[in-house]
Amino acid sequence: MVVKLKTLFIAAALAISLSGCGASMLETSDFGQPYYFSIDEASQIPDEDPHVEILRTVQKYRDAMAQKDVATLRSMISKEYYENASTTDDLTDDYGNERLDEIFNDYLVQSVKDIRFIIQIKQLTHEGMEYYVDYQYIWNFRYEVAGQSYWQSKNDTNRMTLVKEDGAWKIRGGL
């Protein structure tokens, strides 16, 4: 009986000590913007490189969009950027770097007057050195057309693809 209790005590102590050795998970508080940028508790993203760097890149993207900072956005985009607008069977809405300046200037700079952009990270996965960040977003913006002001809202999910390029994480798809 004493041997069983001693064995049980050692097993319990070992389990407790090993549970502290596991990787900690990234949390919203690691990024300092709990309202605008959060991590879903169910995501279970280990607190390790490159995960932290990648999520900081997504946070920087969110901030640049909210501030309409086109220069920062352009600096974050891969040379190989490609967007199919989630329509694999319709090539007419596909574009790459060649249209980004037009899109940023015509829509973001010229038409959009106010932006509220909230991101919640749902999952971070990868295949080789290509990382995928699945997130839910709430996007409210005020824009003007022909002198009239309108608000538009959208709540959706998206997948952003990131790759390491010139020593930094760049967005390859999913703006």
Buried (B, 14 or more C-beta within 10 A) or exposed (E): EEEEEEEEEEEEEEEEEEEEEEEEBBBBEBBEBEEBBBBBEEBEBEEEEBBBBBBBBBBBBBBBBBEBBBEBBEEBBBEEBEBBEEEEEEEEEEBBBEEBEEBBEEEBEEBBEEBEBBBBBBBBEBEEEEBBBBBBBBBBBBBEEEEEEEEEEEEEEBBBBBBBBEEEBBBBBBB
